[in-house]
Amino acid sequence: MRPVLLARGLKKAYPGRPAPVVAVDGVNLAVAAGEVLAFLGPNGAGKTTTIKMVAGLVRPDAGEVQIAGRDPHKDPGALAALGAVLEGNRNVYWRFTPLENLEYFGVLKGLSPFEARRRGLSLLKRFGLVEKKNALTQQLSRGMQQKLAIAVALVHRPRLLLLDEPTLGLDVEAAEQVKALVRELAADGQAILLTTHQLGVAQALADRVAIIRKGKIVAEDRTEALLQRFSGEHYVIELEGVLDEARKETLLSLGARVEDGRVLYWGDSEGLWRVLEALRPLPLRRLEKDRADLTEVFLRLVKEGGHA
């Protein structure tokens, strides 16, 4: 099945002295229906330029973009398959009501006034905003404003949704509601390209992750596979009590190491049971296999200049 978004070999350079500045150098991206791809990178890495090329706002020097099989740089109609939610709810008018926003942007996207209103009311109901349909948008909570911004991006039923910092500035409850909404949209078949500096949000939402550094993709894989690749092969045991010297000697003989009050063990599960037996009856606070998170992976790839 053809991906909803397919970008191949994207390149873009800007004039500079003594030589042009290469912003994007051979980037490939693909997002399938029902998939969330987190596109991550530090400031200046080429992420924004790539997004602008995908959205038809910047013409690439080389490469191609297809949204639902159409090139937005050659066929303006391709943009009908694109919806975007910008950081800070910049795709809504604050002096309009939620329903007015949906009607206005629906007509702007080619819907009839009747169809724009019908879809708008349906989205407001789905997102739990129907009781606020006639309130001014500026009077809504930040979480409600963000839900409305997503609804506006979806009113014309785009195949691809660009989400930029969807939970930035939201309180914990509102952020969780927006994340649940994104998961629901993906489960319904929406293709989503997510950009964010909140790596915990990316880890929670993304099926796949692509990380860009100095204009090149340095990692691209399923989220779980990428985390596994950077996770350690040892167990971490945290204790409530204090280890005596005899136990420390026993642990060393079993291949374990004591660091900062924790017991670290490299080995199989059978050996782990022997380590636990040596610790009995001390109470355990935590036992888990070392696991990297997306922040750790990102920093190692971006700060250290590595590849995955």
N, C-alpha and C positions, 0 to 999 in steps of 0.2 A: 504494500500500500504506500502511495506517495505521501511523504510528510506534508503537513499543512504549511510549515515553513521550511524552506531549503535554501541555505546560503552557501555558495561554493567559491572558494578562492578569492574572497573579498580583500581588496587592497585599496588603501587611500593614503596619499601623501599631501602635505601642505607646503607652500613655499617657505623657505628658510635660508639662513646664511650660516655657513658657507654652502650648505647642501639642503635639499628638501627634507622636511621632517616626516618620517614614516609613522603614521598613526595606527594603521591596520595593515598587517602583512600576511595575507593568505589565510584568512579566517574561514572556517567551515562550521556551520551550525545547522541542526535539524531538530524540529519539534513535531511530534506526531499528535494526532487527535487524542485527547484524554491524558496528555502528558504535561508535566510541569518541568521546564528546564530552567535552572538557576544559572544565569550568566553573570559571573563575578569577576571583579578585578579592582585593583587600587585606582585612585585618581590618576589620570594621565595614561592609563594602560591601553586605551583604545576602545573601551566599552561603549561610551556614548557615541563615538563616531560610527561604530558598528550598528548600534541601534538605529541611528539616523539613516544609515544606508538601508537597513531592513524596512524602515518606515517610509522610504522614498523621499526623504528630506535631503539627503546628500548622495550625489551620484558617485559610485565607486570608480576608481581608475581601472580596475580589472575585477573580474569575477561576476557573479550573477546572484540575484535574489528572486525567489519564487514564493508567492503566497497563494496557497490553493492552486498552484500550477500556473500562476500569472505573474509577470514581472512588473513590479510597481514603477520601475524606471522607464518602461516602454508602454505600459498599459495602465493609465490612471484608474481604470475600473478595478484593478487589483486591490486598491485601498479600501474598497467596500468590504473586503474580507478581514479588515484589520480594526481592532478596537484598542484604545490606549488609556491607561490610568496613570497620570503623572503625579510625581511627588507634590504633596501639598494641595491635593484636590483641585489642580489647575484646569481640569476639564469640566467644571461646573460654574454656573453663575450664582453668586451668593445672594443676590437680590431677587432671584427667581425662587419659586417654590420647587420642591422636588418634582412634582408633576409637570410644572412648566419647563424645567430643565429637560426632562425626558421627552416632552412633546417637541421642544425647540430642536434639540440635537437629533431626534428621530427624523424630523422633516429635513433637517440639514443633511442627513445621511440618505435621503431619497424616499423616505416613507411618506405615505399620505397622512394628513392630520389625524384622520380617524384611526389609522393603524398605529401611528406613533402614540396616541393616547391609550389605545387598547394594550399595546405592549408595555407602555409605561406603568399602567395600573397593575398589570400582571407582575412586573418586576418589583414594584413597591410592595405588593403582597408577599411575594416570595422572600424578599429581604427584610420583612418585618417593619416596613416604613409606611404602610398604607395610612396609618392614623396621623402621620405627619405630612401627608401629601400636599396640604395647603399652607403649611408653615414656611416661613422664609428659611432658605438653606443656611443662612448665616446664624440662625437661632438654634440649629441642630447641634448635637454633641459631635465631637470629632469622629467618633466611631460611626455615627449615622451619616455624617458627611462622606466618609470613606466608602461606606456601603452605597451611597447614592452615586459617587464617582464611578464605582464599578458597574452599577446599573446603567448609567449613561453610556459607558463604553460598550455595553452589551445590547443596547436597545435595537440595533440594526442586525443583530445576530451574526457577529463576525466569526470567522473560523479561527482567527488567531487573536489572542489578547495579550498586550504588552502591559505588564504590571511593574511600576517603578515605586519602590519603597512603600508597599501597601500598608504596613503597620507602623510607619514612622510617626512618633509623637502620640501614639494612642496609649491609653492606660491598659493594664493587663487584661481586664475583662473585654474591652473593645478589640484589642489585638487578637485575642483568642477567637472572638466572633468572626473577625475578618479572615483569619486563617481557616476556620471551619468552612466559611463560604468559598474560599479558594479551592479547598479539597472537594467540596460539593460540585463546583463547576467542572473540575477536572474529571470527577467521576461521571459527570453527564456528557463527557466527550469533548470538552473545550480544550484546545491547545493553548498553553500559557507559557510565555517567555517572561521570567521573573528577574528583575535586577534589584539588588539590595546590598547595603553594607551591614545589615543585621544578619550575621551568618547563622545564628540560631534559627531565625525564621526560614532561611534558605534550607537548612538541614531538615526542618520539620515539614516543609512543603514539597521539596523538589524530588522528582523521580530520578533526574540526572543533573549533573553539575558540569559546567564548562568554565574554566578559569583562564583569563587572559592576562598576559604580562608583556609589556613593551610591544604591543601589537600582535602577539602570537598566542595561540591557545597552548597552554602548558599542561593542561589536564582536562580530560573529558571522559566521563564514565558515569555509570549508575551511582547514585549517592552512596549506597551501602557498600558497593565494591570499592569505591574510592576511600571510604573510611577504613575498610578492612585492610587495604593496602598499606595504610600508614599506622595501623594499630600494632601494638607490641605483641609478643608471644609469651608474656608472663602474667602470672596471677598476682593480685595485690590483696593483702590481708591486713586489715586494721583491727587493732585490739583495744579492749577497754583497760586491761591491766598492764603491768610493767613486766617485761621479760627479764628473767634472771639469767646469770651467766651460763648455767648448765643448759638451759633451754637454747640459748644462743649457739652453744657448741653443737647441740643436737641438730639444730636447723642447718647450720653450716655443713654438717656431715650429710644432710639430705639434699644439698644443692640449693638451699634457700639463702637469702641475704637479708639482713636487717638494716633498714635505712629510715631515719627520721621517725622512729617508732612504728614503722610498717614492715611487714614481712613480704619480700618479693621472691617469687618462685618461678623458675623456668623449668618446665617439664610437663609430663603427661598427667592425666587425671588420677592415675593410680598413685603416682608419687605425691600428688597433692593431698590425698587422703592420709599418707604417712606424715606429712607436714602438719595437718590438722590434728592428728593423733598426738603429735609431740606438743602441741599447744594446749591440749586439754588439761585442766578445766577452765582456762582463761576465757572470759566472754569475748565474742567477736562483735565488732561494730560493723564491719563491711568485708565482703569477699567478692571480688569480680575480676574478670580478665581485662587487662589493660586495653582500652579502646580510645582511639583518637576521635576528636570531634572535628567539625568542619572548620572551626576557627584555627585549630592546630594545623590542619592540612593546608589551609589557605596561607598561613604565615610561613610555613616551610617552603611552599612553592613560590610565593611572591617575594618574601624577604631574602630567602637563601638562593633564589634563582634556579630552583630545581625543576624537574619535569616528572610527570607521572604517566 
